[in-house]
């Protein structure tokens, strides 16, 4: 790959209210084309959501190919695709469904997205994806110790990093605070749903952050999601100990991180497949343990 060549992957961020996707230059963390957003189908059952994401990805690829053709360039080489989803993901299977339809519980989501996109696709928890992007290109870059990325949206997602390494599938939005799931009061959607002022909502968010601080003593908490672009409206009201900063990639972190995970896992898989193929070619033929058949002459002589 030439020094100036872009390293392209598609990132898809599936949320409880919207599906967002874009082509990403994974070398820089920047979007390499238009960002498409559509509403998440309601009810958010697997079939309609996967089909909607498939249409979005198809639009992205067609737009990228058209732009390249107009510029007299070859179609871009897309080297991976990742999907961030609001649930823990174990071996490609979604295990909970707090902010989407219950049919996602135990659903083989990675295989379904792979079929819809017509190419191998990698699934990751959406907050983990956002955290990966913030740690590589955003507010977490170079930070050591325990760093926690919280995505404040329909619910509250979380990504925990220890010395830069991800601890996957944490669900801090569902820890109990004041007798309830924390995200019922601390998510961005909770502020709108309850008609709260920024200051009043910050008090609920503060309770959640204090509970997190007691358990993990993080050196840094990064607040992401669309609400991060209005951080000046609520950060001054937070009193929890420790450093708290808004996400730098804001609402694009999930897209960028999903693309990064998709590319990295695809690269690993291709490397493993290549190594297996090379070992198969190099493996010597096993020696036969069956005695050779007698020739006609040998049979006649022995008779």
N, C-alpha and C positions, 0 to 999 in steps of 0.2 A: 504494500500500500504506500503510495506517495505521501510525503510529509503533509501536503495541503489537502489530501483527499478526506472527505467526510466519512465518518463511521455511522451509518444510519440504521436505526431500528424504530419500530412502531411501539408507542406506549398507549395503552388504553386504561382509563381510570373509571371503573364502574362504581357509582354511588347510589344511595337510596333515592335521590331525586334526579340525578343527571348522569349521562355517560359522556365522557370527554376523551378525545384521542388526538394524536398528532404524530407526525414524523419527527424524530429527534436525532440530532447529531450528538452521539454519546461521548465523543471526544471533548465537547465543550459544554454539554448540558443545555444547549439551546434548541428551540424548536426550529426545524428545517423546512417548515411549510405551514399551511393553515391549520389552525386548531378548530376542531369540529366538536360541537356540543349538542346533544339531543336529550330530551326528557327520558328518564327511565320509565319503561312501560308500567302501567298500573292495571291490575296487580303485577308485582314484579316477579312473576314466575320464571323459571329457567329458560323455557322455550322462547318467549317473546324477548327477554333481555339478551340472550345469546344472538338471536336473529337481528335485533336492532344493532348490537355491536358489530355484527358481521357486515351490515350495510354501511356503517360508519367507516370501517376499515376499507371496504371496497371503494368508497368515495375518496378516501385519502390516497389510495394507490393510483386511482385514475387521475386525480388532480396532480399528483407528483409526476406521473408519466406525461401528462399533457404539458406541464410546465417545462419539463426537460425537452420535449419535442419542439416546443415553441422557441427554445433557446438553442436548438440544433445540437442538443446533447443526448447521449444514450439514456435510457430509462435508469433511474437510480437503483443501486443494488441494496436491497433491504436485507440486513443480515440477522435480524431477530425480531421477535414480537413478544411483548409481555402484557399481561392484564393484571391490574390491581383490583382486588375485590374486598368488600367490607365484611370479612369473616376470616377466622383462622383457616389456613390451607395446609392440609396434610396429604402428601403424595398426590396432589392434584385434586383432592376432594375437599369441598367446603363443609365445615363441621358445625357451624352455627348460622343463624339467620336473624339477627336482632333488628336490622333495618331493611330487610328484604323479605320476600315471601318464604314461609317455612319449608317449601319444597326444596330449597337450596341445602337443607341439612342432609348430609350424606350424599350429596350430588357429585358426580364425576365431572366437575366443571371444566377442568383443564382439557379433557378429551372433547367436551362439547364445543369449547371455543376453537380448538384445533380443527375440528370438522367444519365449523362455520367459516373460519378464515382460510381454509384450504392450505394450511401450512402449519408446521409444528409451533405450538404456542405454549408459553410458560405462565403459570398462575402464581400470584403472590398476594399476601395480605396488603390491602391498600395503604395502610399507615406505615407498614414496613417499607413499601416502595417509596413513599414520600420521604421517609427517614433516610433511606439510602441516597436519594438525590440531595437532601440537605447536608448530609455528611460529606458528600463528594464535592458539591458545587456551592453550597449555601452556608448558613449560619453555623453549621457543625464542622466545617472544614478544619482539620488539624487539631480538633479538640480531643483531649484524653479524659479518662475517668468515665463516670456514668453520665451519658447524655440521653435525655428523653425527648422525643419528638411527639407532640400531640396534634392531631388534626381535628379541628373544631368545625363540624359541618352538621349533617343530619344527625349524626351521633358524635362520639369522641373516639378516634382511633389512636393507637399508641405504637411507637417504635422505640425500643430500648437498645442502646449501644454501649458496650463496655470496651474502652480503649479502641473505639472505631469498629468493633465487631458486633454484628446484629444478634440480638436474642429474639428469635422470630415468634410471631403469633401471640404477643401479649395483648391483653384486652383490658386495659386500665379504665376504659370508659364504663366497664361493667362492675368495677369495684364498688362496694357498698359505702355510701357516704350519707350520713343523716337518715339511715334506714331505707335508702332507695338506690337504684342504679345511678351512679354519679352522672352519666350523660343525660339523664332526664332533666337535670337542672343546669349542667355546665356546657352542653353543646350549643353551637350557634343557633341551631333550629329552636332550642328551648327558649332562648331570649325572644325570638320572633313569636313563637307560639304563645308565650305567656305575656307578651306585650310589655316587657321590662325595659327600663332605661339601661344604658350602658353601665352605670354605676351599680344598679341593683343586680344586674346579671354578673358583674365582676365579683360580687360578694359570694355568689354560688360557685363561680369558677375558682375563687380563692379557697373555698372549703375543699374542693377537689384537689387542688394543687398542694395544699397543706397535708392531705392524706397521702399523696404520692411522696412528698418530701420525707414524711415520717418513715415510710417503708424503704425508700431507695437512696435518700440523701444525694440526689443528683448534683453534679457540678454545673449542669446547664439544662434548662428546659426551653425547648423551641416550640412556639405556638404557631401552627400552620392552619391551612384551610383558607377559604375565601375571606374569612373575617380578619385574617392577619394583615390585610392591607389597610384595616382601620384600627390598628393596634393602639394608636395614640388615644383612641376613645375609651379604652378600658385598662391598658397597662398601668397607668398612674394609680389605679385603685387597688392593685394587687399588692398584698403585704407579706406574702409567703417568703420565707428566707431563701436565699440562693438567687442565682442569676436567671432571669427570664427574658427572652428576646423573641421578636417575631421572625417567622420563616422568611428567608430571602427569596426563595423561589415561589412563595405564596401558593396560589391555587394550581400552579403548573408542576409542583413537586411530584404529585402522584403520577402524572404522565411521564415525566422525565425518569423517575425511578423505575416505573414499570418497563420502560424501554431498556434501561440499564440492566435490569434483572433478566429480561428476555434475551438480550445479546449475550450476557455472561453465561447463562445456562445453555444457550444454543451452542456457543463456542465450546463449552465443556463437553457437551454431548457429541458434537462433531469430532472432537479430539479423541474421545473414548471409542467412537465407532471406527475411526481411522486406525487406532491402535489395535482393536480387535481384528480388523481386516488384515492388518500387517502380520499379526501373530498367526492367523489362520493360514496365510500364504507361506510363512516361514516354517510352520510346523511340519516335521518330516513324517512321511507315511509310516504307520506302525508296521512292524515286521509281522508277517503272516505266521500263525502258529499251526496252520493246516498243512499236513504233508502234501507234497506235490502228487498229482495224479499219475498213475503208472502209464507209461507209453504202451502201445500195442506190442512192441518188441519185448519189453520187460515182462508183460503179462504172459506172452508165449513162452519166454524162457523159464519163467517160474513154474509154468504148468508142466 
